[in-house]
């Protein structure tokens, strides 16, 4: 008898897992996701850069380098997987060859980051070539924001995310062992040795195992007690706003800055099929997708101010064809969640943040391996949720150090650098305030309201982007009436 495996989620991870499972013998795949939800899919909104080295930061430590090793393995796994997908779907999936990383004096850590990329590439035998800014096709920034360093990464490609998703849907539609349910799973729970998935219309579907790959909404179908039993941490999202433009200058390769100020920096990706350009992307963390679904003018301002002045001033005369919003899933310590959980026959594949398109094929193969359907192409799973090591992360001092540095850089955008050494002085000041607040709160029995709020936020979302949220939350609280933060939290 065939095993019935349910996959929940229709983004790039969910589709790739479903496709991988249909490749295995003895399996029926039941795939549940509403097609209408595709509008806010992080996958379709993505620039889909396959950037193992491009995502490196100067501050990356051992934990981040463990993920980098996985990204590099995923990048090397991609060509054969993509060729297979094209054969299965008989449809086009466009790919842009190569990425140029640019570093200018506005990014506080740009030059440190780009040198880290070059050094790590040299250590691993990957091509990374220093080039002159004038030799980069389509790079024509404002003279005052011209890059000081440019690095060409020959093996860092980008794919057309829409074509990628459509190709997987086409390939899946041809599989006799695949069934799509155009609906939402409202609850998944064990029933003896199997699982029952309750659908939005009240009906239920039985399965032998469940794989949850529903992005930042992955835990919504689990009772809180079941999520705790499975050892699954809370999920947040990084809201990304991007645009497709027409009438844009010709660009031959992906051009991007290093990671900056809580985001992946500014980047443009050519769209040869339409002659357009993808411009991305912002980042703002949160937990309420409905509240953040709309785009703020400030998000577009920041996006295009950087793209126009740092990449090509002719972008200012282009036309915005489409504004896209996506919610990238973030788990505790920004580590993906992949594989078996502590609940039998419940698996998870989410938390890939900005690297979902890149990681998806290798993640899917690991899920199939955990189900006993194939050998894993990646020997040790660094993102196992059954391993206690996965739940260890940055210490508070390091989290605040990186978060405050990004916060001060964010406060200076767009185009308003502080004079003299005041950026560094502001970093020292804000870091000292936050460290004092956290430590005083630890010394007191529960701490006062401000201490308690800061500690709670850092425990709920232990990653540097939380410092960005704290900046706004503390400021908002100071402008409210005398209601305490603890009372506000209870409300």
C-alpha positions as CSV (number, residue, x, y, z in Angstrom):
1,X,0.0,0.0,0.0
2,X,1.1,3.5,-0.7
3,X,1.8,6.0,2.0
4,X,-0.4,9.2,1.9
5,X,1.7,12.2,2.8
6,X,0.1,15.6,3.2
7,X,2.1,18.7,2.3
8,X,0.7,22.0,3.7
9,X,1.8,25.2,1.9
10,X,2.1,26.4,-1.7
11,X,5.2,28.5,-1.7
12,X,8.5,27.5,-3.2
13,X,9.3,25.1,-0.3
14,X,5.9,23.5,-0.3
15,X,5.9,23.0,-4.1
16,X,9.5,21.6,-4.1
17,X,8.8,19.2,-1.2
18,X,5.6,18.0,-3.0
19,X,7.6,17.5,-6.3
20,X,10.4,15.6,-4.5
21,X,7.9,13.3,-2.8
22,X,6.1,12.5,-6.0
23,X,9.4,11.4,-7.5
24,X,9.6,8.6,-4.8
25,X,7.9,5.2,-5.2
26,X,5.2,4.1,-2.9
27,X,3.9,7.6,-2.1
28,X,0.7,9.6,-2.7
29,X,1.0,13.3,-2.1
30,X,-1.9,15.4,-0.9
31,X,-1.0,19.0,-1.3
32,X,-3.2,21.6,0.5
33,X,-2.9,25.4,-0.3
34,X,-5.3,28.0,-1.6
35,X,-4.2,29.4,-5.0
36,X,-5.7,32.7,-4.0
37,X,-3.0,33.1,-1.3
38,X,-0.3,33.3,-4.0
39,X,-0.7,37.1,-4.1
40,X,1.2,37.6,-0.9
41,X,3.6,34.7,-1.4
42,X,7.2,35.5,-0.5
43,X,8.2,33.1,-3.3
44,X,6.5,34.9,-6.1
45,X,7.6,38.3,-4.8
46,X,11.2,37.2,-4.6
47,X,14.1,38.3,-6.7
48,X,15.1,34.7,-6.4
49,X,18.9,35.3,-6.1
50,X,20.8,32.0,-5.6
51,X,23.3,33.7,-3.5
52,X,25.4,31.6,-1.1
53,X,28.2,34.2,-0.9
54,X,26.0,37.3,-1.6
55,X,24.2,36.7,1.7
56,X,27.4,36.6,3.8
57,X,27.9,39.5,6.3
58,X,31.1,40.7,7.9
59,X,29.5,39.8,11.3
60,X,28.7,36.2,10.5
61,X,29.9,33.8,13.3
62,X,30.0,30.0,13.6
63,X,26.2,29.6,13.6
64,X,25.8,31.7,10.5
65,X,28.6,29.9,8.7
66,X,27.0,26.6,9.4
67,X,24.0,27.9,7.4
68,X,26.4,29.3,4.8
69,X,27.8,25.9,4.2
70,X,24.3,24.6,3.6
71,X,23.6,27.5,1.2
72,X,26.7,26.7,-0.8
73,X,25.8,23.0,-1.0
74,X,22.3,24.1,-2.1
75,X,23.8,26.4,-4.8
76,X,25.9,23.5,-6.2
77,X,22.8,21.2,-6.1
78,X,20.7,23.6,-8.1
79,X,21.8,23.2,-11.7
80,X,21.0,19.5,-12.0
81,X,17.7,20.0,-10.1
82,X,16.7,22.9,-12.3
83,X,17.5,21.0,-15.5
84,X,15.3,18.1,-14.2
85,X,12.5,20.5,-13.5
86,X,12.7,22.0,-17.0
87,X,12.5,18.4,-18.4
88,X,9.5,17.5,-16.2
89,X,7.5,20.6,-16.9
90,X,8.6,21.3,-20.5
91,X,8.4,25.0,-19.7
92,X,10.9,27.8,-19.5
93,X,12.5,28.9,-16.3
94,X,14.7,31.9,-17.0
95,X,18.1,32.2,-15.3
96,X,20.3,35.3,-15.0
97,X,24.0,34.4,-15.0
98,X,26.3,35.9,-12.4
99,X,26.0,38.5,-9.7
100,X,28.0,41.8,-9.1
101,X,28.3,42.9,-5.5
102,X,28.9,46.6,-5.1
103,X,30.2,48.3,-1.9
104,X,30.2,52.1,-1.4
105,X,30.9,54.3,1.5
106,X,27.3,54.7,2.6
107,X,26.9,51.1,3.8
108,X,28.6,51.0,7.2
109,X,30.0,47.5,6.7
110,X,29.8,47.2,2.9
111,X,33.6,46.9,2.3
112,X,34.1,44.5,5.2
113,X,31.2,42.3,3.9
114,X,32.4,42.2,0.3
115,X,36.0,41.3,1.4
116,X,34.5,38.5,3.5
117,X,32.7,37.2,0.4
118,X,35.9,37.3,-1.6
119,X,38.0,35.5,1.1
120,X,35.4,32.8,1.7
121,X,35.1,32.1,-2.1
122,X,38.8,31.8,-2.3
123,X,38.9,29.3,0.5
124,X,36.2,27.2,-1.2
125,X,37.6,27.3,-4.8
126,X,34.6,29.4,-6.1
127,X,35.2,32.2,-8.7
128,X,35.2,35.7,-7.2
129,X,36.8,38.5,-9.3
130,X,37.4,42.1,-8.4
131,X,36.3,44.3,-11.3
132,X,36.2,48.1,-12.0
133,X,32.8,49.8,-11.5
134,X,33.0,51.1,-15.1
135,X,33.1,47.5,-16.4
136,X,29.8,46.5,-14.8
137,X,27.0,46.6,-17.5
138,X,24.1,48.8,-16.4
139,X,25.9,50.3,-13.3
140,X,25.7,54.1,-13.5
141,X,25.2,55.5,-10.0
142,X,25.2,59.0,-8.8
143,X,28.9,60.1,-8.6
144,X,28.8,60.8,-4.9
145,X,27.5,57.2,-4.3
146,X,29.7,55.3,-6.7
147,X,31.0,52.0,-5.4
148,X,34.5,51.7,-4.1
149,X,34.7,47.9,-4.6
150,X,32.9,45.6,-7.1
151,X,33.1,41.8,-6.9
152,X,31.8,39.5,-9.7
153,X,30.5,36.2,-8.4
154,X,30.3,34.0,-11.6
155,X,28.3,31.2,-10.0
156,X,25.7,33.3,-8.2
157,X,22.7,33.2,-10.4
158,X,19.1,34.3,-10.2
159,X,16.0,32.6,-11.5
160,X,12.6,34.0,-12.5
161,X,10.5,33.2,-9.4
162,X,7.1,33.2,-11.2
163,X,8.3,30.9,-13.9
164,X,9.9,28.6,-11.3
165,X,6.6,28.2,-9.4
166,X,4.6,27.8,-12.6
167,X,7.0,25.1,-13.8
168,X,6.6,23.1,-10.6
169,X,2.9,23.4,-10.7
170,X,2.9,22.1,-14.3
171,X,5.2,19.2,-13.4
172,X,3.0,18.2,-10.4
173,X,-0.2,18.4,-12.5
174,X,1.3,15.6,-14.6
175,X,1.9,13.2,-11.7
176,X,-0.7,10.5,-11.1
177,X,0.3,10.3,-7.4
178,X,-0.4,14.0,-6.8
179,X,-3.6,15.7,-5.6
180,X,-4.0,19.4,-5.0
181,X,-6.6,20.7,-2.5
182,X,-7.4,24.3,-3.2
183,X,-8.1,25.2,0.4
184,X,-6.6,26.0,3.8
185,X,-5.8,23.4,6.5
186,X,-7.3,24.9,9.6
187,X,-6.1,22.1,12.0
188,X,-3.7,19.2,11.7
189,X,-3.6,16.7,14.6
190,X,-2.6,13.1,15.2
191,X,-5.2,10.4,15.2
192,X,-3.5,7.2,16.5
193,X,-0.6,6.4,14.2
194,X,-1.9,8.6,11.4
195,X,-3.0,12.3,11.0
196,X,-6.2,14.1,10.4
197,X,-6.2,17.5,8.5
198,X,-9.3,19.6,8.9
199,X,-10.1,21.8,5.9
200,X,-11.7,25.2,5.7
201,X,-15.0,23.7,4.7
202,X,-15.1,21.5,7.8
203,X,-14.2,18.3,6.0
204,X,-11.2,16.2,7.0
205,X,-8.5,14.3,5.1
206,X,-6.4,11.5,6.6
207,X,-2.7,11.1,6.0
208,X,0.1,8.9,7.2
209,X,2.4,11.9,7.7
210,X,2.2,15.6,7.5
211,X,4.9,18.1,6.2
212,X,4.2,21.7,7.1
213,X,5.8,24.1,4.7
214,X,3.5,27.1,4.9
215,X,6.0,29.9,5.5
216,X,5.4,32.2,8.4
217,X,1.9,30.7,8.8
218,X,3.2,27.2,9.3
219,X,2.2,26.9,13.0
220,X,-1.4,28.2,12.5
221,X,-2.7,24.7,11.8
222,X,-1.3,23.3,15.1
223,X,-2.7,23.6,18.6
224,X,-0.2,25.6,20.7
225,X,0.3,22.5,23.0
226,X,1.1,20.4,19.9
227,X,3.6,23.0,18.6
228,X,5.3,22.9,22.0
229,X,5.4,19.1,22.1
230,X,7.0,19.2,18.6
231,X,9.6,21.7,20.0
232,X,8.7,24.3,17.3
233,X,9.7,27.9,18.2
234,X,7.4,30.9,17.3
235,X,7.6,32.2,13.8
236,X,7.8,35.8,12.6
237,X,8.1,37.3,9.1
238,X,10.2,39.7,7.3
239,X,8.0,41.8,5.1
240,X,9.6,42.5,1.7
241,X,8.4,45.1,-0.8
242,X,9.7,44.9,-4.4
243,X,8.8,46.3,-7.8
244,X,8.8,45.3,-11.4
245,X,9.7,48.3,-13.7
246,X,9.7,48.8,-17.4
247,X,11.6,51.3,-19.5
248,X,14.6,50.5,-17.3
249,X,18.3,50.7,-18.2
250,X,19.8,47.5,-19.6
251,X,21.5,45.4,-16.9
252,X,23.3,42.2,-17.8
253,X,23.7,40.6,-14.3
254,X,22.1,40.8,-10.9
255,X,23.6,43.8,-9.1
256,X,23.3,44.0,-5.4
257,X,24.9,45.5,-2.3
258,X,25.9,43.4,0.7
259,X,23.3,42.9,3.5
260,X,22.4,46.2,5.2
261,X,20.3,47.6,7.9
262,X,18.1,44.5,8.7
263,X,17.7,43.7,5.0
264,X,19.4,42.1,2.0
265,X,20.6,45.5,0.7
266,X,19.4,47.0,-2.6
267,X,19.4,44.8,-5.7
268,X,18.2,44.7,-9.3
269,X,17.6,41.6,-11.3
270,X,17.1,41.7,-15.1
271,X,13.8,40.3,-16.6
272,X,14.9,39.5,-20.2
273,X,11.6,38.1,-21.2
274,X,9.9,41.4,-20.7
275,X,12.8,43.8,-21.0
276,X,12.1,44.9,-17.4
277,X,13.9,45.0,-14.1
278,X,13.1,43.6,-10.7
279,X,14.0,46.1,-7.9
280,X,14.2,44.9,-4.3
281,X,13.8,44.7,-1.5
282,X,12.8,46.1,1.9
283,X,12.5,44.2,5.2
284,X,10.4,44.8,8.2
285,X,9.7,42.1,10.8
286,X,6.3,41.4,12.3
287,X,3.8,38.7,13.1
288,X,0.5,40.1,11.7
289,X,0.4,39.7,7.9
290,X,-3.0,41.3,7.5
291,X,-1.8,44.5,9.3
292,X,1.3,44.7,7.1
293,X,-0.2,43.7,3.7
294,X,-0.4,47.2,2.3
295,X,2.7,49.1,1.1
296,X,3.8,52.3,2.8
297,X,5.1,55.2,0.7
298,X,8.2,55.3,2.9
299,X,9.0,51.7,1.8
300,X,8.9,52.7,-1.9
301,X,10.9,55.9,-1.1
302,X,13.7,53.9,0.5
303,X,13.7,51.3,-2.2
304,X,14.0,53.7,-5.1
305,X,16.2,56.2,-3.5
306,X,18.9,53.6,-3.1
307,X,18.3,51.9,-6.5
308,X,18.4,55.3,-8.4
309,X,21.4,56.8,-6.6
310,X,23.5,53.6,-6.0
311,X,22.8,51.5,-9.1
312,X,21.6,53.6,-12.0
313,X,20.2,57.1,-12.1
314,X,18.1,56.3,-15.2
315,X,15.8,54.1,-13.1
316,X,14.1,57.4,-12.1
317,X,12.5,57.6,-15.5
318,X,11.3,54.0,-15.6
319,X,7.7,52.9,-15.0
320,X,6.4,50.9,-12.1
321,X,4.5,48.0,-13.6
322,X,3.8,46.0,-10.3
323,X,4.4,46.4,-6.6
324,X,4.9,43.1,-4.8
325,X,4.7,42.2,-1.1
326,X,6.0,39.0,0.4
327,X,6.4,37.6,3.9
328,X,9.6,35.7,4.5
329,X,9.4,33.2,7.4
330,X,11.8,33.7,10.3
331,X,12.3,31.3,13.2
332,X,14.2,31.8,16.5
333,X,17.8,32.8,15.9
334,X,17.0,33.1,12.2
335,X,17.7,29.4,11.7
336,X,15.6,27.3,9.3
337,X,13.4,24.5,10.7
338,X,13.8,21.4,8.6
339,X,12.9,17.7,9.1
340,X,11.3,15.5,11.8
341,X,9.8,17.1,14.9
342,X,9.4,15.5,18.3
343,X,5.9,14.5,17.3
344,X,5.8,11.2,15.2
345,X,5.1,11.7,11.5
346,X,5.0,15.5,11.7
347,X,7.8,17.2,9.7
348,X,8.5,20.9,9.2
349,X,10.2,22.9,6.4
350,X,10.2,26.7,7.0
351,X,12.1,29.6,8.4
352,X,14.4,29.9,5.4
353,X,14.0,33.7,5.5
354,X,15.6,35.3,2.4
355,X,17.0,32.0,1.1
356,X,13.9,29.9,0.4
357,X,14.3,29.7,-3.4
358,X,17.9,28.7,-3.0
359,X,17.5,26.2,-0.2
360,X,14.2,24.6,-1.5
361,X,15.6,21.7,-3.6
362,X,18.1,20.5,-0.9
363,X,15.5,21.0,1.9
364,X,13.0,18.9,-0.1
365,X,15.5,16.1,-0.5
366,X,16.2,16.2,3.2
367,X,12.5,15.9,4.0
368,X,12.2,12.9,1.7
369,X,15.2,11.4,3.5
370,X,13.6,11.9,6.9
371,X,10.5,10.1,5.6
372,X,12.8,7.2,4.7
373,X,12.2,7.6,1.0
374,X,15.8,8.3,-0.2
375,X,19.3,8.9,1.0
376,X,20.0,12.5,2.0
377,X,22.4,14.5,-0.2
378,X,23.4,16.5,2.9
379,X,24.8,14.3,5.6
380,X,24.2,16.3,8.8
381,X,21.0,18.3,9.1
382,X,22.1,21.7,10.7
383,X,18.5,22.7,11.1
384,X,17.0,19.7,12.9
385,X,14.3,20.7,15.4
386,X,14.9,17.6,17.4
387,X,18.5,18.7,18.2
388,X,18.8,21.0,21.2
389,X,21.8,22.7,19.5
390,X,19.3,24.2,17.0
391,X,17.7,26.2,19.8
392,X,20.9,27.9,20.9
393,X,21.6,31.3,19.4
394,X,23.4,34.6,19.9
395,X,24.1,35.8,23.3
396,X,22.4,39.1,24.2
397,X,25.6,41.2,23.9
398,X,26.2,40.0,20.3
399,X,22.6,40.4,19.3
400,X,22.6,44.0,20.5
401,X,26.0,44.7,19.0
402,X,24.9,43.8,15.5
403,X,21.3,45.1,15.9
404,X,22.4,48.5,17.2
405,X,24.9,48.9,14.4
406,X,22.2,48.1,11.8
407,X,19.8,50.4,13.6
408,X,22.2,53.4,13.4
409,X,22.8,52.7,9.8
410,X,19.1,52.6,9.2
411,X,18.6,55.9,11.0
412,X,21.0,57.5,8.5
413,X,19.0,56.4,5.4
414,X,18.4,57.7,2.9
415,X,21.5,59.7,2.1
416,X,22.0,61.4,5.5
417,X,25.2,60.2,7.0
418,X,26.1,61.7,10.4
419,X,29.2,63.9,10.5
420,X,32.5,63.1,12.2
421,X,32.4,60.0,14.4
422,X,28.8,60.5,15.5
423,X,27.5,57.3,14.0
424,X,29.9,55.2,16.1
425,X,29.2,57.4,19.1
426,X,25.4,56.9,18.7
427,X,26.0,53.1,18.4
428,X,27.9,53.1,21.7
429,X,25.2,55.2,23.3
430,X,22.2,53.1,22.2
431,X,24.0,49.8,22.9
432,X,24.8,50.9,26.4
433,X,21.2,51.9,27.1
434,X,19.8,48.6,25.9
435,X,22.4,46.5,27.7
436,X,21.7,48.4,30.9
437,X,18.0,47.9,30.5
438,X,18.4,44.2,30.0
439,X,20.9,43.7,32.8
440,X,18.9,45.8,35.3
441,X,15.9,43.8,34.5
442,X,17.7,40.6,35.2
443,X,18.9,41.9,38.6
444,X,15.4,42.9,39.7
445,X,12.6,40.4,40.4
446,X,10.9,40.4,37.0
447,X,12.2,43.9,36.2
448,X,10.1,47.0,35.7
449,X,7.8,47.4,32.6
450,X,10.5,48.7,30.2
451,X,13.0,46.0,31.3
452,X,10.3,43.3,31.1
453,X,9.2,44.4,27.6
454,X,12.8,44.5,26.2
455,X,13.6,41.1,27.6
456,X,10.3,39.6,26.4
457,X,10.9,40.8,22.8
458,X,14.5,39.5,22.7
459,X,13.3,36.1,24.0
460,X,10.3,35.9,21.6
461,X,12.4,36.9,18.6
462,X,16.1,36.4,19.3
463,X,17.6,38.1,16.2
464,X,19.1,41.4,15.4
465,X,16.0,42.7,13.5
466,X,14.2,42.9,16.9
467,X,16.3,46.0,17.8
468,X,14.6,47.7,14.9
469,X,11.2,46.9,16.4
470,X,12.3,48.0,19.8
471,X,13.3,51.4,18.5
472,X,9.7,52.0,17.3
473,X,8.0,50.3,20.3
474,X,9.9,52.3,22.9
475,X,9.3,55.5,21.1
476,X,5.6,54.9,20.7
477,X,5.3,54.0,24.4
478,X,7.0,57.3,25.4
479,X,4.2,59.2,23.6
480,X,1.3,57.3,25.2
481,X,-0.5,58.1,28.5
482,X,0.9,56.6,31.7
483,X,-0.4,53.1,31.0
484,X,2.5,50.7,31.7
485,X,4.0,48.5,29.0
486,X,3.0,45.4,31.0
487,X,-0.6,46.6,31.0
488,X,-0.4,47.2,27.3
489,X,1.0,43.7,26.8
490,X,-1.9,42.2,28.7
491,X,-4.4,44.2,26.7
